[in-house]
Amino acid sequence: MLKTSTEIASVAEIVGELKAVELVAKAGFDGYDLSLFEMARYDGKQVVRKGHPLQSKEALQYVRQIKQVAEDNGLVCNQSHAPHPVSCPEIRALMKTAIEFTAEAGGEIVVIHPDNNKNAAENAEMYLELLPYAKSCGVKIATENMWNWGQGQAAPAACSDPESFLAHLKAVNDPYFVACLDIGHAAMRGLNTSPAEMIRALGHHMQTLHIHDNDCHGDHHQLPFTMNIDFDTVVSALKEIGYNGWLTLETYRYCIGATPENVAEKVADMANAVKKIAEMIG
């Protein structure tokens, strides 16, 4: 059965990263996605820093603490997610540090968003610049299917359809550069694709996933099986390509409103949902 993982940012906002990995382990996940967004939060105009440990001089030590607590609880880091958007120069400058933190945590892949509004050749310049360092750290870089918004629905962006995604992969053309398919993004109306179509198009390039549910219109990042995405077709496509990577949740809005007292129940729901997908795949 495929291994299961989840982002920890949503839980960490409530109880901190160290407690978050404990809860994720107790819920029965096999791994965690090291969420690095707190390295630098972007409010649409500027980077906002609020004194998070990942912004401090001891950030690397903090990553080591997270790893140790995870290991003490039988959990591994399967991947990470770098801060975004890379269109912000201050955040773009943090990508090598994100790769370093990923390697320190033991993650095999770091998800680095493309610039939504650049084409494959333009985004390839960034990835090709980062790849030598990623290789030296033993970490693969994954790009992800993105979206813009216009006229009341999602609008095309970098990697948002099979043609664009494959063009990005071809422009870099390196085994250390892989695809992270965001299931929810692929289901958004206006992008003229579907999760199943994207899975089949990406094939062996797809080495990791962001799994969540939505109404096939907005980007809700909700628990699988609670909204409108057809996970039967997702599972069929994953079986068809012989997917053998991790099943990683990105349901960060599911924990909104949770408290330190009840967030463990939310994490248990998350684990049950992704385990169901794993069981469907077999």
C-alpha positions in Angstrom: 0.0 0.0 0.0 1.2 3.5 -0.8 2.6 5.6 2.1 0.6 8.6 3.3 1.8 12.1 4.3 0.3 15.5 5.0 1.4 19.1 5.0 1.9 20.3 8.6 1.4 24.1 8.2 -2.3 24.0 9.0 -1.7 22.1 12.2 1.4 24.1 13.1 -0.5 27.3 13.0 -2.5 25.9 16.0 0.1 24.0 18.0 3.5 24.6 16.4 5.6 22.4 14.2 6.9 20.2 17.0 3.5 19.2 18.3 2.2 19.0 14.8 4.5 16.2 13.8 3.5 14.3 17.0 -0.2 14.6 16.1 0.5 13.5 12.5 2.3 10.5 13.7 -0.3 9.5 16.3 -3.0 9.8 13.6 -1.2 7.0 11.6 0.5 8.9 8.8 3.8 7.5 7.5 5.4 10.9 6.8 5.0 14.7 6.7 5.5 17.4 4.2 7.8 20.0 5.8 5.9 23.3 5.2 8.4 26.1 4.9 6.0 29.0 4.2 6.9 30.7 7.5 10.4 31.4 6.1 8.6 34.3 4.5 4.9 35.1 4.2 3.8 37.3 1.2 0.7 39.4 1.7 0.4 40.4 -2.0 2.5 43.5 -1.6 5.4 42.6 0.6 7.1 39.9 2.7 5.8 39.9 6.3 8.0 38.5 9.0 6.6 37.7 12.4 9.5 36.2 14.3 8.8 32.5 13.4 11.8 30.1 14.2 12.2 29.4 10.5 13.1 33.1 10.1 15.7 33.1 12.8 19.4 32.5 12.8 18.7 29.2 14.5 16.3 28.1 11.7 18.5 25.1 10.6 18.6 23.9 14.2 14.8 24.2 14.4 14.5 22.0 11.3 16.7 19.5 13.1 14.4 19.7 16.1 11.4 19.0 13.9 13.2 16.0 12.4 14.2 14.6 15.8 10.7 14.9 17.2 9.3 13.2 14.0 11.8 10.4 14.2 11.1 9.9 17.9 7.5 9.3 16.8 8.2 7.0 13.9 7.6 9.7 11.2 9.8 10.7 8.2 9.9 13.8 6.0 9.0 12.7 2.5 9.0 16.2 1.0 8.8 19.9 1.6 7.1 22.9 0.2 9.2 26.1 -0.4 7.7 29.5 0.3 6.1 31.3 -2.6 5.5 33.3 -4.9 8.9 33.2 -6.6 7.9 36.3 -8.5 8.9 38.1 -5.2 12.7 38.6 -5.3 13.0 38.3 -1.6 11.3 34.9 -1.6 13.1 33.8 -4.7 16.3 34.3 -2.8 15.3 31.8 -0.2 15.0 28.8 -2.5 18.5 27.4 -1.9 17.9 27.6 1.8 14.6 25.8 1.4 16.5 23.0 -0.4 19.0 22.9 2.4 16.3 22.6 5.0 14.6 19.8 3.0 17.9 17.8 2.9 18.4 18.4 6.6 14.9 17.1 7.4 15.5 14.0 5.2 13.1 15.0 2.5 13.6 13.6 -1.0 11.6 16.3 -2.9 11.1 20.1 -2.5 8.1 21.6 -4.3 9.0 25.0 -5.7 6.2 26.8 -7.5 6.9 28.2 -11.0 6.2 31.8 -11.6 2.5 31.8 -12.6 3.0 34.3 -15.4 6.2 33.0 -17.0 6.5 30.5 -19.8 8.4 27.2 -19.7 11.6 28.6 -21.0 11.6 31.5 -18.5 10.8 29.3 -15.5 13.4 26.8 -16.6 16.1 29.5 -16.0 15.3 29.5 -12.3 15.1 25.7 -12.0 18.3 25.2 -13.9 20.1 27.6 -11.6 18.9 25.7 -8.5 19.4 22.2 -9.8 23.2 21.9 -9.2 22.7 22.8 -5.5 19.7 20.5 -5.2 21.7 17.6 -6.6 24.5 18.3 -4.2 22.0 18.0 -1.4 20.4 14.9 -2.9 17.0 16.6 -3.3 14.8 16.6 -6.3 12.9 19.7 -7.3 9.2 19.4 -8.2 7.3 22.0 -10.1 3.5 22.2 -9.6 0.4 23.1 -11.7 -0.7 26.6 -10.9 -3.7 28.8 -11.6 -4.7 32.5 -12.0 -8.1 34.0 -11.5 -10.2 35.9 -14.0 -13.8 36.5 -15.0 -15.2 34.5 -12.1 -13.1 31.3 -12.6 -9.6 29.9 -12.8 -7.5 31.1 -15.7 -4.4 29.5 -17.2 -1.0 29.8 -15.5 2.3 28.0 -15.5 1.8 24.2 -15.7 -2.0 24.5 -15.4 -2.7 22.1 -18.3 -0.9 19.1 -19.7 0.8 21.0 -22.6 2.2 23.7 -20.3 3.3 21.2 -17.6 5.1 18.9 -20.1 6.7 22.0 -21.7 8.2 22.9 -18.3 9.5 19.4 -17.8 11.0 19.3 -21.3 12.6 22.7 -20.9 14.6 21.5 -17.9 15.0 17.9 -18.9 16.7 16.5 -15.9 15.9 13.5 -13.7 16.2 15.7 -10.6 13.3 17.9 -11.9 9.9 16.2 -11.5 6.2 16.9 -11.3 4.0 17.5 -8.3 0.4 17.3 -9.4 -2.0 19.3 -7.3 -5.3 17.4 -7.7 -7.4 20.3 -6.6 -5.9 22.8 -9.0 -6.3 20.4 -11.9 -10.1 20.2 -11.1 -10.8 23.9 -11.3 -13.2 25.1 -13.9 -11.5 27.3 -16.5 -8.3 25.3 -16.9 -9.7 22.9 -19.4 -8.3 19.8 -17.9 -8.9 17.3 -15.1 -6.9 15.4 -12.5 -7.2 12.2 -14.4 -6.1 13.8 -17.7 -3.1 15.4 -16.0 -2.0 12.2 -14.3 -2.1 10.3 -17.6 -0.2 13.1 -19.4 2.5 13.4 -16.8 3.0 9.6 -16.3 6.4 8.8 -14.8 7.3 12.4 -14.4 4.8 12.7 -11.6 6.6 11.7 -8.4 4.5 13.4 -5.8 1.0 14.7 -5.2 -0.9 17.4 -3.4 -4.3 15.8 -2.6 -7.4 17.8 -1.5 -11.0 18.4 -2.5 -12.9 21.4 -3.9 -16.2 22.2 -5.7 -14.4 22.1 -9.1 -14.5 25.9 -9.2 -12.6 27.4 -6.3 -9.4 26.3 -4.6 -10.8 25.1 -1.3 -8.1 22.7 0.0 -10.7 20.6 1.8 -10.8 17.0 2.9 -11.1 14.4 0.1 -14.6 13.0 -0.3 -16.3 16.1 1.2 -16.8 18.1 -2.0 -17.0 17.5 -5.8 -13.8 15.9 -7.1 -14.3 12.4 -8.4 -11.6 10.4 -6.6 -12.7 7.2 -8.4 -11.3 8.6 -11.6 -8.2 9.9 -9.8 -7.5 6.5 -8.4 -8.1 4.8 -11.8 -5.6 7.1 -13.4 -3.0 6.6 -10.7 -3.4 2.8 -11.1 -3.1 3.2 -14.9 0.3 4.9 -14.7 1.6 2.7 -11.9 2.1 5.5 -9.5 4.3 4.5 -6.6 5.0 7.8 -4.9 3.6 9.2 -1.6 0.0 10.2 -1.1 0.4 13.7 0.4 -2.5 15.7 1.6 -2.7 19.5 1.3 -5.9 20.1 3.1 -4.8 23.2 5.0 -8.2 24.8 5.1 -9.8 21.8 6.9 -8.1 22.9 10.1 -9.4 26.5 10.1 -11.2 27.1 13.3 -9.7 24.1 15.1 -8.2 24.6 18.6 -5.3 23.0 20.5 -8.0 20.9 22.2 -9.7 19.4 19.1 -7.1 19.7 16.3 -6.1 16.0 16.9 -9.6 15.0 15.7 -9.1 17.0 12.5 -5.7 15.3 11.9 -7.4 11.9 12.5 -10.0 12.8 9.8 -7.2 13.7 7.4 -5.4 10.4 8.0 -8.6 8.4 7.5 -9.3 10.2 4.2 -5.9 9.6 2.6 -5.8 6.0 3.9 -9.1 5.5 2.0 -7.4 6.6 -1.2 -4.5 4.3 -0.4 -6.9 1.4 0.1 -8.7 2.2 -3.2 -5.4 2.0 -5.0 -4.5 -1.2 -3.3 
